[in-house]
C-alpha cells in the first residue's frame, strides 16, 4: 500500500482526536504531506473515525486530484493543500472542533498569551475571518491569520494546527485547546494577565530546542 505509514498515522491521530476530546462525530480532519511523492494522505469525508483503516485514507496531489483511494477526501482538502503550498516547513495539518477553541472562534476572538504554552504555536493564536467550510476562502483566510504562527482559530468553526510532522501538529492542537480552556475559565471569574511580547519572544526561542536531543560536542 502506497504511503502505508502515513496512512496509519492519519488513522491513529483521527482516533486520538475522538478519544482526547478534540472533536465529536466525524468533525475535523487530518493530513500528512510527503513532498518526495507529491502526495497528501488525508482523512476521508464522513466516515466515523473509530471505523477507519489505513485503506480508507485518501491520497491526493496538491491540486486535490485523487491519486489513490475509494472515498472522497475531506471536504477541507483545499485548506490543507494551501497550507502545504505556502508554508513548506509544515508537513502535517490537524483540524479540530475542540470545545474551548471553538468557543473563542464563535466569539471571533484571538487567543492571547495567557500561558507560555501558547508559544508552541506562536506569540498568540489569531482568529481568521469567517468563510464557509470546504471553500477556498476558508483556506485563504486561515493562512492570512496564521502568518507567523502554527495555529489559527477558524471563525465559528474550530482550530487548525500545522507541524513538521503529525505528532507536532497534534501536540499543538492539544496545547492550544488547553490554553483556550484556561483563558475561557479565567475570564469567567476575572481578567487574565497576559504575558508580554518580550516574554513570548523568549518562550519561542526556548521551544525551538525544547524536547530535542542535546548535541554531543
C-alpha positions in Angstrom: 0.0 0.0 0.0 1.4 3.4 -1.0 2.3 5.6 2.0 1.1 3.0 4.4 3.0 4.5 7.4 1.5 7.9 6.7 -2.0 6.5 6.3 -1.7 4.6 9.6 -0.6 7.7 11.3 -3.6 9.6 10.0 -5.9 6.9 11.3 -4.2 6.9 14.7 -4.5 10.6 15.2 -8.0 10.8 13.9 -9.0 8.3 16.6 -7.0 10.2 19.2 -9.0 13.3 18.3 -12.1 11.5 19.4 -10.5 9.8 22.5 -8.9 13.0 23.7 -12.0 15.2 23.2 -10.8 17.3 20.3 -13.8 16.6 18.2 -17.2 14.8 18.0 -18.6 12.5 15.3 -16.8 13.0 12.1 -15.8 16.6 12.7 -12.3 17.8 11.9 -9.7 16.2 9.6 -6.0 15.3 9.4 -3.4 15.1 6.7 0.2 14.4 6.1 2.2 15.7 3.1 5.1 13.8 1.6 6.9 16.2 -0.8 9.1 13.5 -2.4 5.9 11.7 -3.5 4.0 14.9 -4.3 1.3 13.3 -2.3 -1.0 14.1 0.7 -2.6 11.4 2.8 -5.8 12.9 4.1 -8.8 11.6 6.1 -11.9 10.7 4.1 -15.2 12.6 4.3 -18.0 11.4 6.6 -16.5 8.1 7.9 -16.6 7.6 11.7 -13.0 7.7 13.0 -13.2 4.6 15.1 -14.1 2.7 11.9 -11.2 4.0 9.8 -8.5 1.7 8.4 -5.4 2.7 6.6 -7.1 1.7 3.3 -9.7 4.3 3.9 -7.2 7.2 3.9 -7.2 9.0 0.5 -4.1 10.1 -1.4 -4.4 13.3 -3.3 -2.0 15.7 -5.0 -1.7 19.4 -4.2 -4.4 20.2 -6.7 -6.8 17.9 -5.0 -6.8 15.2 -7.6 -7.3 11.7 -6.1 -4.2 9.5 -6.6 -5.4 6.5 -4.7 -8.4 5.7 -2.5 -12.0 4.6 -2.6 -13.6 7.5 -0.7 -13.9 11.3 -1.1 -11.2 13.2 0.6 -12.1 15.5 3.4 -14.2 18.5 2.4 -11.4 20.7 3.7 -8.8 19.3 1.4 -8.3 22.7 -0.2 -7.3 24.3 3.1 -4.8 21.5 3.8 -3.1 21.8 0.4 -3.0 25.6 0.6 -1.0 25.2 3.8 1.5 22.8 2.2 1.9 25.1 -0.8 2.5 28.3 1.2 4.1 27.0 4.4 6.7 24.5 3.2 8.0 24.0 6.7 4.7 22.4 7.6 4.2 18.7 6.6 1.1 17.8 8.6 -2.2 19.5 9.4 -4.7 18.8 12.2 -8.1 20.4 12.2 -10.2 20.0 15.3 -13.6 21.1 16.6 -12.4 21.2 20.2 -14.8 23.0 22.6 -12.8 25.9 24.0 -11.0 26.8 20.8 -14.4 26.7 19.0 -15.9 28.8 21.8 -13.3 31.6 21.2 -13.8 31.1 17.4 -17.5 31.7 17.8 -16.8 34.9 19.7 -14.3 35.7 16.9 -11.6 36.5 19.4 -7.9 35.7 19.3 -6.2 33.6 21.9 -3.6 35.8 23.6 -0.6 34.7 25.5 -2.5 33.6 28.6 0.2 30.9 29.1 3.7 30.3 27.9 2.3 27.2 26.2 0.8 29.3 23.6 4.3 29.5 22.2 4.1 26.0 20.8 2.2 27.8 18.0 3.4 31.4 18.2 3.1 34.6 20.3 -0.7 34.3 20.0 -3.3 32.5 18.0 -5.4 34.7 15.8 -9.0 34.2 14.7 -9.4 34.2 10.9 -12.3 35.9 9.1 -15.3 33.8 8.6 -15.8 31.7 5.4 -18.0 28.7 4.7 -16.5 25.2 5.3 -14.9 23.5 2.3 -14.4 26.7 0.3 -11.1 28.1 -0.9 -11.9 31.3 1.0 -11.6 29.4 4.3 -8.1 28.4 3.4 -7.2 31.9 2.3 -8.5 33.4 5.5 -6.8 30.8 7.6 -3.4 31.3 6.1 -3.6 35.1 6.4 -4.4 34.9 10.1 -1.9 32.0 10.6 1.1 34.2 9.5 3.9 33.8 12.0 2.2 31.0 13.8 1.5 27.3 13.5 -2.2 27.5 14.6 -5.2 29.6 13.8 -8.8 29.8 15.0 -11.4 29.4 12.2 -14.3 31.8 12.9 -17.5 29.9 14.1 -15.7 26.6 13.2 -12.7 25.3 15.1 -8.9 25.1 15.2 -6.3 24.4 12.6 -2.7 23.4 13.6 0.3 22.6 11.5 3.6 21.0 12.2 6.8 19.5 10.8 5.1 16.1 11.4 1.7 14.9 12.5 2.9 14.4 16.1 3.9 18.1 16.4 0.7 19.3 14.7 -1.4 17.1 17.1 0.5 18.3 20.1 -0.1 21.9 19.1 -3.8 21.3 18.7 -3.9 19.8 22.2 -1.9 22.5 23.9 -3.8 25.3 22.2 -7.1 23.7 23.3 -5.7 23.6 26.9 -4.7 27.3 26.7 -8.1 28.2 25.2 -9.9 26.4 28.1 -7.7 28.2 30.7 -8.4 31.5 29.0 -12.2 31.0 28.9 -12.3 29.8 32.5 -10.1 32.6 33.8 -12.3 35.2 32.0 -15.3 33.7 33.8 -14.0 34.8 37.2 -11.7 37.7 36.4 -9.4 39.3 33.9 -6.5 37.1 32.9 -3.0 38.5 33.0 -1.4 38.2 29.5 2.3 37.6 29.1 4.1 40.4 27.3 5.9 40.5 24.0 9.4 40.1 25.5 8.5 37.0 27.4 6.8 35.3 24.5 9.8 36.1 22.2 11.9 34.3 24.8 9.4 31.4 25.0 9.5 31.0 21.2 13.3 30.7 21.5 13.0 28.1 24.3 10.6 26.0 22.4 12.9 25.7 19.4 15.1 23.3 21.4 12.6 22.0 24.0 12.4 18.2 24.0 15.2 17.8 21.4 18.3 15.8 22.0 21.4 17.5 23.3 24.2 17.6 20.7 27.4 15.9 21.7 30.4 18.2 21.5 
